[in-house]
């Protein structure tokens, strides 16, 4: 009824808790209270003078960034993220102008706190056999990145530029392997902030030459890496990959960056060539991705209007550069996996079964699939294209099957396969080449090295035949979780400000940063939905299904589990007759294995378990 009467005493209580050194537990409670109150006390319609309290609250929360107390650090970052997100809503108002001087000083204090936190981090906990981190007391890399992004989106443009300068100096001066993900997020976000807010400053010229110069050795004409340790080399490659993702303007550096990828693949360390594969993925994302631009959105003032979010789409020359780089990367992978193969599609008999060569080949193929998702997706089958042509020609009504097919088509997501006949042809040919290589390698290893579980597992990594949004590690899921959490926090406030039974529902007037998170998650989902490999080559798709079915009956539980996950997602987009074939193969294998099972040590027992799971 009267929020300002309740909020003021609560803010005073929170301030007392933040300055109390004798009762540290009160500080954590005060931080959580501030996070809860943010939707109310920073809303000018509810608490008109709430923004006056913000500078003191932000200053008092800085000591909450404590490497020895992850929960307190998490609560502090949540408050700063919430407060920064609300600041974006009134960037061009008089209240924001009054805060500009404070934000400049506070930004550098906040940055120094983050550097101190990251430099003191311990080594991240090891993953268990299921690929999960068992300890829950780690700093969330996603929420850390979200906090930095919302904060840089709230500060003035010149402050964001000075923060980016400090970040690039910090990552150039030292390597901190324990905080690699967090520093990488800061590089990616600060490069995006410079690219979006400083048109007179090239983010690519600010980041790429400096990071490349530290990676390459000038004495050998930039044809080899500079002499440095493995951890430092991995650090340089990963920071360069993160900068490539968002800085833009990569066309002039594409050859130098791909040369760094080639050098990393020749390195004896597996960590180094994995980092090189990530550099290729970052380069492809920076050139060919369609994504929301950094910052809030067009339009100023309150959060009650319609928003016009800005999007970054590739230029024609960037599409061409991406296609060329994918071709070069596939040729590089084929040089490791099929060294004696003639030109054209290699077969399983051409595979070089040297373990290290295959590890490098599948790592490159995995990077091609992940980095080429914008270039190889969006293809429609001939049947779908004919139905679309029939529907648009207005030559008669559609059958039920044709209407269902049209309804199930994915929404356009700005990928290459949607760009007319030329784009569709390029996307289809690249997809066929990639998965033909994957099929040849997988088949050769399954036939000739069936007892090498580690190699089989790695050969499955590049393969994803279903809709990517269904995968457990889908990039849309963190954004969905963050959006749901913020929406729950703001739901009561938004509902209170609307008249009873007003149209549109409370979600229609959520703050713009909540809506942006939602749109980001939905864009990732529609991008994954556009990847339906059975549209590109039905024969190759179903050959891979049969090969995955055989590997799902393997003796190694982790190999079976991974193959079964890929197969399950693929069957959701496969033809019914292909699903039937997989089911019949599983039942046949179960019949054969059940007749000979006596003990758990028997090989048929593993086959029986695999067929039952399948």
TIPAKOL-598405 format. One line per field, with one value per residue (C-alpha): residue number from 1; residue in one letter; x, y, z. Coordinates in Angstrom, 1 decimal. Layout:
N
k c(NUM|...)
r c(A|...)
X c(X|...)
Y c(Y|...)
Z c(Z|...)
This chain:
614
k c(1|2|3|4|5|6|7|8|9|10|11|12|13|14|15|16|17|18|19|20|21|22|23|24|25|26|27|28|29|30|31|32|33|34|35|36|37|38|39|40|41|42|43|44|45|46|47|48|49|50|51|52|53|54|55|56|57|58|59|60|61|62|63|64|65|66|67|68|69|70|71|72|73|74|75|76|77|78|79|80|81|82|83|84|85|86|87|88|89|90|91|92|93|94|95|96|97|98|99|100|101|102|103|104|105|106|107|108|109|110|111|112|113|114|115|116|117|118|119|120|121|122|123|124|125|126|127|128|129|130|131|132|133|134|135|136|137|138|139|140|141|142|143|144|145|146|147|148|149|150|151|152|153|154|155|156|157|158|159|160|161|162|163|164|165|166|167|168|169|170|171|172|173|174|175|176|177|178|179|180|181|182|183|184|185|186|187|188|189|190|191|192|193|194|195|196|197|198|199|200|201|202|203|204|205|206|207|208|209|210|211|212|213|214|215|216|217|218|219|220|221|222|223|224|225|226|227|228|229|230|231|232|233|234|235|236|237|238|239|240|241|242|243|244|245|246|247|248|249|250|251|252|253|254|255|256|257|258|259|260|261|262|263|264|265|266|267|268|269|270|271|272|273|274|275|276|277|278|279|280|281|282|283|284|285|286|287|288|289|290|291|292|293|294|295|296|297|298|299|300|301|302|303|304|305|306|307|308|309|310|311|312|313|314|315|316|317|318|319|320|321|322|323|324|325|326|327|328|329|330|331|332|333|334|335|336|337|338|339|340|341|342|343|344|345|346|347|348|349|350|351|352|353|354|355|356|357|358|359|360|361|362|363|364|365|366|367|368|369|370|371|372|373|374|375|376|377|378|379|380|381|382|383|384|385|386|387|388|389|390|391|392|393|394|395|396|397|398|399|400|401|402|403|404|405|406|407|408|409|410|411|412|413|414|415|416|417|418|419|420|421|422|423|424|425|426|427|428|429|430|431|432|433|434|435|436|437|438|439|440|441|442|443|444|445|446|447|448|449|450|451|452|453|454|455|456|457|458|459|460|461|462|463|464|465|466|467|468|469|470|471|472|473|474|475|476|477|478|479|480|481|482|483|484|485|486|487|488|489|490|491|492|493|494|495|496|497|498|499|500|501|502|503|504|505|506|507|508|509|510|511|512|513|514|515|516|517|518|519|520|521|522|523|524|525|526|527|528|529|530|531|532|533|534|535|536|537|538|539|540|541|542|543|544|545|546|547|548|549|550|551|552|553|554|555|556|557|558|559|560|561|562|563|564|565|566|567|568|569|570|571|572|573|574|575|576|577|578|579|580|581|582|583|584|585|586|587|588|589|590|591|592|593|594|595|596|597|598|599|600|601|602|603|604|605|606|607|608|609|610|611|612|613|614)
r c(X|X|X|X|X|X|X|X|X|X|X|X|X|X|X|X|X|X|X|X|X|X|X|X|X|X|X|X|X|X|X|X|X|X|X|X|X|X|X|X|X|X|X|X|X|X|X|X|X|X|X|X|X|X|X|X|X|X|X|X|X|X|X|X|X|X|X|X|X|X|X|X|X|X|X|X|X|X|X|X|X|X|X|X|X|X|X|X|X|X|X|X|X|X|X|X|X|X|X|X|X|X|X|X|X|X|X|X|X|X|X|X|X|X|X|X|X|X|X|X|X|X|X|X|X|X|X|X|X|X|X|X|X|X|X|X|X|X|X|X|X|X|X|X|X|X|X|X|X|X|X|X|X|X|X|X|X|X|X|X|X|X|X|X|X|X|X|X|X|X|X|X|X|X|X|X|X|X|X|X|X|X|X|X|X|X|X|X|X|X|X|X|X|X|X|X|X|X|X|X|X|X|X|X|X|X|X|X|X|X|X|X|X|X|X|X|X|X|X|X|X|X|X|X|X|X|X|X|X|X|X|X|X|X|X|X|X|X|X|X|X|X|X|X|X|X|X|X|X|X|X|X|X|X|X|X|X|X|X|X|X|X|X|X|X|X|X|X|X|X|X|X|X|X|X|X|X|X|X|X|X|X|X|X|X|X|X|X|X|X|X|X|X|X|X|X|X|X|X|X|X|X|X|X|X|X|X|X|X|X|X|X|X|X|X|X|X|X|X|X|X|X|X|X|X|X|X|X|X|X|X|X|X|X|X|X|X|X|X|X|X|X|X|X|X|X|X|X|X|X|X|X|X|X|X|X|X|X|X|X|X|X|X|X|X|X|X|X|X|X|X|X|X|X|X|X|X|X|X|X|X|X|X|X|X|X|X|X|X|X|X|X|X|X|X|X|X|X|X|X|X|X|X|X|X|X|X|X|X|X|X|X|X|X|X|X|X|X|X|X|X|X|X|X|X|X|X|X|X|X|X|X|X|X|X|X|X|X|X|X|X|X|X|X|X|X|X|X|X|X|X|X|X|X|X|X|X|X|X|X|X|X|X|X|X|X|X|X|X|X|X|X|X|X|X|X|X|X|X|X|X|X|X|X|X|X|X|X|X|X|X|X|X|X|X|X|X|X|X|X|X|X|X|X|X|X|X|X|X|X|X|X|X|X|X|X|X|X|X|X|X|X|X|X|X|X|X|X|X|X|X|X|X|X|X|X|X|X|X|X|X|X|X|X|X|X|X|X|X|X|X|X|X|X|X|X|X|X|X|X|X|X|X|X|X|X|X|X|X|X|X|X|X|X|X|X|X|X|X|X|X|X|X|X|X|X|X|X|X|X|X|X|X|X|X|X|X|X|X|X|X|X|X|X|X|X|X|X|X|X|X|X|X|X)
X c(0.0|2.8|6.1|8.2|7.1|8.3|11.4|13.2|13.5|14.5|17.2|18.5|18.6|20.5|23.0|23.6|24.1|26.7|28.9|28.7|32.1|31.3|28.4|29.5|26.4|24.3|26.1|25.0|21.4|21.6|22.9|20.0|17.6|19.0|18.7|15.1|14.3|16.0|12.8|11.0|13.4|14.8|11.4|10.6|6.9|7.1|9.9|10.6|13.8|15.1|18.0|19.5|20.2|21.9|25.5|25.8|24.3|26.8|29.8|28.8|28.3|31.9|33.4|30.9|33.1|35.1|37.0|36.6|32.8|31.3|27.7|28.3|30.1|27.1|24.6|26.8|26.9|23.2|22.5|25.0|23.4|19.9|20.8|22.8|19.9|17.5|20.0|19.8|16.1|16.8|20.1|19.0|17.3|18.4|18.8|21.3|23.3|23.7|25.0|27.5|30.4|29.9|29.6|32.9|34.7|32.7|33.4|37.2|36.7|34.4|36.9|39.8|37.7|36.9|40.6|41.5|38.8|39.8|43.5|42.9|40.6|41.6|41.8|38.3|37.0|37.3|34.3|33.0|32.5|29.2|30.9|29.4|31.1|30.2|31.0|28.4|30.6|32.1|31.5|28.9|30.6|27.3|26.1|29.5|29.3|25.7|26.7|29.6|27.4|24.6|27.1|28.9|25.6|24.6|27.8|28.5|30.2|33.5|33.6|33.0|35.9|38.3|37.2|37.9|41.4|42.0|40.8|43.0|46.0|45.2|44.9|48.0|50.2|49.5|48.0|45.6|44.5|42.3|40.1|40.3|36.5|35.9|38.6|37.4|33.9|35.3|37.3|34.2|31.9|34.3|35.0|31.2|30.8|33.5|32.1|28.5|29.2|32.3|31.8|35.1|37.1|37.6|37.2|39.1|42.1|42.0|42.0|43.2|46.7|47.7|46.7|48.1|51.5|51.8|51.0|53.3|57.0|58.2|61.7|60.4|58.2|55.0|55.2|55.5|54.3|56.4|58.4|56.1|54.6|51.6|49.3|50.3|49.8|46.3|45.6|46.5|44.5|41.4|41.5|41.9|38.9|36.7|37.7|36.9|33.3|32.1|34.6|33.6|35.8|37.6|37.9|41.3|42.6|41.0|44.2|46.4|43.8|43.4|47.2|47.2|44.6|46.8|49.9|47.9|46.9|50.5|51.3|52.1|49.9|46.2|45.3|46.8|45.1|41.8|42.3|43.1|39.7|38.0|39.8|38.3|34.8|35.2|36.4|33.4|31.0|32.4|32.1|28.8|26.6|23.2|22.9|21.5|23.8|25.4|23.5|19.9|17.8|16.6|14.2|14.6|12.6|10.6|10.1|6.4|6.9|7.7|11.3|13.3|16.3|19.2|20.6|23.9|23.6|26.5|27.5|27.8|31.6|31.5|29.4|31.9|34.8|33.1|32.5|36.1|37.3|35.1|36.4|40.0|39.3|37.7|40.7|42.9|40.9|41.1|44.8|45.1|42.4|42.8|46.5|46.5|43.0|42.6|40.4|36.7|34.8|37.1|35.9|36.5|39.3|41.2|41.3|44.7|44.2|47.0|45.4|46.9|46.1|42.4|42.2|43.2|40.9|37.8|38.6|38.7|35.5|33.8|34.9|33.6|30.2|30.0|31.5|29.6|26.1|25.2|26.6|25.4|21.9|18.5|18.4|14.9|14.3|13.1|9.7|9.4|10.4|7.8|5.1|6.0|5.9|2.5|1.1|2.3|1.0|-2.6|-3.4|-5.7|-6.1|-3.4|-3.7|-3.4|0.1|1.1|-0.4|1.4|4.7|4.2|3.3|6.4|8.9|11.3|11.1|13.8|16.9|19.3|21.4|23.0|20.7|17.7|19.5|18.0|19.2|22.9|22.9|21.0|23.5|26.5|25.0|24.0|27.5|29.4|27.1|27.5|31.3|31.5|29.3|30.7|34.1|32.6|30.8|34.0|36.1|33.5|32.9|36.7|37.3|34.3|35.4|39.2|39.7|36.5|38.4|39.6|36.8|38.5|38.9|35.4|34.1|36.1|34.9|31.3|32.0|31.6|28.2|24.9|22.0|19.0|17.6|20.4|17.9|17.2|20.8|21.6|24.3|22.2|23.3|19.7|19.3|21.4|19.5|16.2|17.1|18.3|15.2|12.9|14.6|14.5|10.9|9.9|11.5|9.7|6.4|4.8|6.1|4.9|1.5|1.0|1.6|-1.1|-4.9|-6.8|-7.7|-5.6|-4.9|-1.6|-0.6|2.2|4.9|4.2|5.6|8.7|11.9|13.7|16.7|14.4|12.8|16.2|17.3|14.1|14.6|18.2|17.0|14.3|16.8|19.1|16.1|15.1|18.7|18.8|15.5|16.8|19.4|17.6|20.3|17.9|16.9|20.4|21.1|18.7|20.9|23.9|21.7|20.3|23.7|24.8|21.7|22.6|26.2|25.1|22.8|25.7|27.8|24.9|25.4|29.1|30.9|31.8|29.0|30.1|30.4|27.0|25.5|26.9|25.9|22.4|22.0|22.9|20.7|17.7|17.8|18.2|15.2|13.0|13.6|14.0|11.4|9.2|10.7|14.2|12.9|11.4|14.7|16.5|13.9|14.1|17.9|17.7|15.1|17.2|20.4|18.4|17.2|20.8|22.3|19.7|20.1|23.8|24.0|25.3|27.3|27.9|31.4|30.1|30.4|26.8|25.7|26.9|25.2|22.0|22.2|22.9|20.0|17.6|18.6|18.3)
Y c(0.0|2.4|0.9|4.0|3.7|0.1|0.3|3.1|1.4|-1.9|-0.1|1.4|-2.1|-3.4|-0.6|-1.5|-5.1|-4.2|-2.1|-4.5|-6.2|-8.1|-10.0|-11.2|-13.4|-10.2|-9.0|-12.0|-11.4|-7.7|-8.5|-10.8|-8.2|-5.6|-8.0|-8.6|-4.9|-3.8|-4.1|-1.8|0.9|1.5|1.9|5.7|5.0|3.2|5.0|8.3|9.0|5.5|6.2|8.5|5.4|3.5|5.0|4.2|0.7|-0.1|1.2|-0.8|-4.0|-4.0|-5.8|-8.6|-9.8|-12.2|-15.2|-17.1|-16.8|-17.8|-17.4|-13.8|-13.1|-14.6|-12.4|-9.3|-10.0|-10.6|-7.2|-5.4|-7.2|-6.2|-2.6|-2.3|-3.7|-1.1|1.7|0.8|1.7|5.4|6.0|9.2|10.8|13.5|11.0|9.0|12.2|12.9|9.4|9.4|10.7|8.2|5.3|6.2|6.0|2.9|1.0|1.0|0.0|-2.8|-3.9|-4.0|-6.1|-8.6|-8.8|-9.5|-12.2|-13.9|-13.9|-15.6|-18.3|-21.9|-24.5|-25.4|-28.8|-31.8|-33.1|-36.5|-39.4|-37.9|-34.6|-32.7|-30.6|-32.2|-29.2|-26.5|-23.9|-22.5|-19.1|-19.4|-18.4|-17.6|-15.3|-13.7|-12.9|-11.7|-9.3|-7.9|-7.5|-5.7|-3.4|-2.4|-1.8|0.6|2.8|5.6|4.8|6.4|4.4|1.2|2.0|2.7|-0.6|-2.5|-0.9|-2.2|-5.7|-6.0|-4.8|-7.3|-10.4|-9.3|-9.0|-12.3|-15.8|-17.0|-20.5|-21.0|-18.0|-18.6|-18.7|-15.6|-13.5|-14.8|-13.6|-10.1|-10.0|-11.0|-8.6|-5.6|-6.2|-6.2|-3.0|-1.2|-2.4|-1.2|2.0|3.5|3.9|5.8|3.1|-0.3|-3.1|-5.5|-3.1|-2.7|-6.4|-8.6|-7.2|-7.0|-10.6|-11.9|-10.2|-12.0|-15.3|-15.2|-15.1|-12.1|-13.5|-16.3|-14.1|-14.9|-18.5|-20.1|-19.5|-17.5|-19.5|-19.8|-22.5|-24.6|-22.8|-19.4|-20.6|-21.9|-18.6|-16.5|-18.7|-18.6|-14.9|-14.4|-16.7|-14.7|-11.4|-12.7|-13.7|-10.1|-7.5|-7.4|-6.3|-9.7|-9.8|-8.2|-10.6|-13.9|-15.3|-14.5|-16.1|-19.2|-19.6|-19.5|-22.4|-24.4|-23.9|-25.0|-28.2|-29.1|-28.6|-31.8|-30.7|-31.7|-28.6|-26.3|-27.8|-27.8|-24.1|-23.7|-25.3|-22.8|-20.0|-21.3|-21.4|-17.9|-16.7|-18.3|-16.9|-13.4|-13.6|-15.4|-15.3|-13.5|-12.2|-9.4|-6.5|-5.4|-2.9|-2.3|-1.4|1.5|3.8|5.7|6.4|3.9|0.2|0.5|0.9|-1.3|-2.1|-2.3|-4.5|-4.2|-7.2|-8.0|-9.8|-10.9|-9.0|-10.9|-10.8|-12.2|-15.2|-15.8|-15.6|-18.0|-20.5|-20.3|-20.9|-23.9|-25.4|-24.8|-26.3|-29.4|-29.8|-29.6|-32.3|-34.5|-34.1|-35.7|-38.4|-39.3|-38.5|-40.9|-40.2|-38.8|-35.7|-36.2|-37.8|-40.2|-43.7|-45.6|-47.6|-44.4|-43.6|-43.3|-45.1|-43.2|-42.1|-38.6|-37.8|-38.9|-36.9|-33.8|-34.5|-35.0|-31.9|-29.8|-31.5|-30.6|-27.0|-27.0|-28.2|-25.7|-22.8|-23.5|-23.7|-20.4|-21.4|-25.0|-24.6|-23.6|-26.1|-27.4|-30.7|-30.9|-32.1|-29.1|-26.7|-28.2|-27.9|-24.2|-23.6|-25.3|-23.3|-20.0|-20.7|-20.7|-23.7|-25.5|-26.6|-28.3|-31.9|-32.5|-33.8|-30.7|-28.4|-30.2|-29.9|-26.2|-25.8|-27.6|-25.6|-23.8|-20.0|-18.1|-17.4|-15.6|-18.6|-19.2|-22.0|-19.5|-17.1|-18.3|-21.1|-20.2|-20.2|-23.5|-25.1|-23.9|-25.0|-28.4|-29.2|-28.1|-30.3|-33.3|-33.0|-32.6|-35.5|-37.8|-37.3|-38.0|-41.2|-42.5|-42.0|-43.4|-46.5|-47.2|-46.9|-49.1|-51.8|-51.7|-50.4|-51.5|-51.9|-48.3|-46.7|-43.3|-43.0|-44.1|-41.6|-38.7|-39.7|-39.2|-35.6|-33.9|-35.6|-34.0|-35.1|-33.9|-30.4|-28.8|-27.1|-30.6|-31.2|-30.9|-28.3|-26.2|-22.5|-21.4|-23.0|-20.6|-17.6|-19.3|-20.0|-16.4|-15.0|-17.1|-16.1|-12.4|-12.7|-14.3|-11.5|-8.8|-10.5|-9.0|-5.5|-5.5|-7.0|-4.3|-1.5|-2.7|-2.4|-5.5|-7.6|-5.4|-7.1|-8.6|-10.3|-9.2|-10.5|-7.7|-5.0|-6.7|-4.6|-4.5|-6.5|-9.4|-9.3|-9.2|-12.4|-14.1|-13.1|-14.3|-17.7|-17.9|-17.0|-19.9|-22.3|-21.2|-21.4|-25.0|-25.8|-24.8|-27.5|-30.6|-32.6|-35.1|-32.3|-32.0|-35.7|-38.4|-41.2|-40.0|-39.2|-42.7|-44.3|-42.4|-43.6|-47.2|-46.7|-45.0|-47.9|-50.3|-48.2|-47.9|-51.6|-51.2|-52.7|-49.3|-47.6|-44.0|-44.6|-46.2|-43.3|-40.7|-42.6|-43.2|-39.5|-38.5|-41.2|-40.2|-36.6|-37.8|-40.1|-37.2|-35.7|-39.0|-40.7|-43.3|-46.1|-45.1|-45.2|-48.6|-49.9|-48.8|-50.4|-53.7|-53.7|-53.2|-56.0|-58.3|-57.5|-58.1|-61.5|-62.6|-61.3|-62.7|-66.3|-66.3|-64.2|-66.0|-63.5|-59.7|-60.3|-61.9|-59.6|-60.4|-58.8|-55.4|-55.9|-56.8|-53.6|-51.5|-52.9|-52.5|-48.8|-48.2)
Z c(0.0|1.0|0.0|0.8|4.5|4.7|2.5|4.3|7.8|6.0|4.1|7.4|8.9|5.9|6.2|9.9|9.0|6.3|8.6|11.5|11.8|15.0|13.5|10.0|9.6|9.5|6.5|4.4|5.6|4.8|1.3|0.6|1.9|-0.4|-3.4|-2.4|-2.0|-5.3|-7.5|-5.0|-3.8|-7.3|-8.9|-9.0|-9.0|-5.7|-3.9|-5.7|-3.8|-3.8|-6.2|-3.6|-1.4|-4.2|-3.9|-0.2|-0.7|-3.5|-1.5|1.6|-0.4|-1.9|1.2|0.5|-2.5|-0.4|-1.8|1.6|1.6|-1.8|-0.5|0.6|-2.7|-4.6|-2.7|-3.4|-7.1|-7.2|-5.6|-8.0|-11.0|-9.9|-9.1|-12.4|-14.4|-12.9|-13.7|-17.3|-17.2|-16.6|-18.3|-20.0|-17.0|-14.7|-11.8|-13.9|-14.7|-11.0|-10.5|-13.4|-11.3|-8.6|-11.1|-12.7|-9.3|-8.2|-11.4|-10.8|-7.1|-8.2|-10.8|-8.4|-6.0|-8.8|-9.8|-6.1|-5.9|-9.1|-8.3|-5.0|-6.4|-5.8|-8.6|-9.7|-8.4|-10.7|-12.6|-11.7|-14.1|-15.3|-16.2|-13.3|-10.6|-7.2|-5.0|-4.7|-3.1|-6.3|-7.8|-10.6|-13.9|-15.5|-12.8|-12.6|-16.3|-16.0|-13.2|-15.2|-18.3|-16.5|-14.7|-17.9|-19.6|-16.8|-16.6|-19.0|-22.3|-21.4|-18.1|-20.0|-22.3|-19.4|-17.7|-21.0|-21.0|-17.5|-18.4|-21.4|-19.3|-16.6|-18.9|-20.8|-17.7|-16.1|-16.5|-13.8|-14.8|-11.8|-12.9|-16.7|-17.2|-15.2|-16.9|-20.2|-19.5|-18.6|-21.9|-23.9|-22.2|-22.2|-25.9|-26.6|-24.5|-26.5|-29.8|-28.9|-27.1|-28.7|-32.5|-32.7|-31.1|-32.8|-30.3|-32.6|-32.9|-29.1|-28.3|-31.2|-32.0|-28.4|-27.6|-30.9|-30.3|-26.9|-28.5|-31.6|-31.8|-33.9|-34.3|-36.5|-38.5|-36.5|-37.9|-34.4|-30.8|-28.4|-25.9|-22.9|-20.6|-21.4|-19.0|-20.3|-23.9|-23.1|-21.3|-24.4|-26.7|-24.5|-24.0|-27.7|-28.4|-26.0|-27.5|-31.0|-30.0|-29.5|-30.7|-34.4|-37.3|-37.6|-41.4|-41.4|-38.8|-40.0|-41.6|-38.6|-36.2|-38.3|-38.4|-34.6|-34.7|-37.1|-34.8|-31.8|-33.5|-34.0|-30.4|-28.4|-25.4|-25.5|-23.5|-26.1|-29.1|-27.2|-26.6|-30.3|-31.2|-28.9|-30.7|-34.0|-32.4|-31.2|-34.6|-36.3|-33.8|-34.2|-38.0|-38.5|-35.4|-35.2|-31.7|-29.5|-29.2|-26.0|-23.8|-23.0|-26.0|-28.1|-26.3|-23.0|-19.9|-17.8|-18.3|-19.3|-23.0|-26.0|-26.5|-29.7|-29.0|-31.4|-33.3|-34.9|-38.2|-40.5|-43.6|-46.9|-46.8|-43.3|-44.5|-47.3|-44.8|-42.5|-45.3|-46.4|-42.8|-42.3|-45.5|-44.3|-40.9|-42.4|-44.7|-41.6|-39.8|-42.9|-43.0|-39.6|-40.0|-43.7|-44.6|-47.5|-48.8|-52.3|-52.9|-52.3|-49.5|-47.6|-46.5|-43.2|-44.8|-45.3|-41.6|-39.9|-36.6|-34.8|-31.5|-31.2|-34.9|-34.3|-31.1|-33.0|-35.9|-33.8|-31.8|-35.0|-36.2|-32.9|-33.2|-36.8|-35.6|-32.7|-34.5|-37.8|-36.3|-37.9|-41.3|-41.6|-40.1|-41.6|-44.5|-45.5|-47.1|-50.8|-49.5|-47.2|-49.9|-52.3|-49.7|-49.1|-52.8|-53.1|-50.1|-51.5|-55.0|-53.9|-56.1|-53.7|-50.1|-48.1|-46.9|-43.1|-43.6|-45.5|-42.9|-40.1|-41.9|-42.3|-38.7|-37.6|-39.6|-37.3|-37.0|-38.9|-36.7|-39.1|-40.2|-43.5|-44.8|-44.8|-47.2|-50.5|-52.8|-52.5|-48.7|-48.6|-51.0|-49.0|-45.7|-47.0|-48.6|-45.4|-43.2|-45.5|-45.5|-41.7|-40.8|-43.6|-41.9|-38.5|-39.8|-41.5|-38.3|-36.0|-38.2|-38.5|-34.8|-33.9|-36.3|-35.8|-32.2|-30.3|-27.1|-26.9|-24.9|-24.6|-28.3|-29.0|-26.5|-28.1|-31.6|-30.4|-29.3|-32.8|-33.4|-32.7|-34.9|-32.9|-32.0|-30.0|-27.6|-26.2|-25.1|-21.4|-22.1|-24.3|-24.1|-23.7|-20.3|-18.1|-19.7|-19.0|-15.4|-14.8|-16.5|-14.4|-11.2|-12.0|-13.2|-9.9|-8.0|-10.0|-10.4|-7.3|-8.0|-11.6|-10.6|-8.0|-10.4|-12.8|-12.5|-11.6|-14.7|-17.0|-20.3|-21.3|-18.0|-15.6|-17.9|-20.4|-18.2|-16.9|-16.8|-20.1|-18.8|-17.8|-21.3|-22.9|-21.0|-22.1|-25.8|-25.6|-24.3|-27.0|-29.7|-28.6|-28.7|-32.2|-33.3|-32.1|-33.6|-37.0|-36.8|-38.1|-39.8|-41.4|-43.8|-45.3|-46.2|-45.2|-46.3|-44.2|-41.3|-41.2|-41.6|-38.5|-36.7|-37.4|-36.3|-33.1|-32.4|-32.5|-30.3|-27.8|-27.2|-26.4|-23.4|-22.0|-19.9|-20.6|-24.3|-24.3|-22.4|-24.7|-27.8|-26.4|-25.6|-29.2|-30.6|-28.4|-29.6|-33.2|-33.0|-32.1|-35.6|-37.5|-39.8|-38.2|-40.3|-39.0|-35.4|-36.0|-37.3|-34.1|-31.9|-33.8|-33.6|-29.8|-29.4|-31.5|-29.5|-26.2|-27.4|-28.4|-25.2|-22.8|-24.0|-23.0|-19.8|-16.7|-14.7|-14.6|-15.9|-19.1|-22.1|-23.1|-19.8|-20.9|-24.3|-22.5|-20.3|-23.3|-25.3|-22.4|-21.8|-25.6)
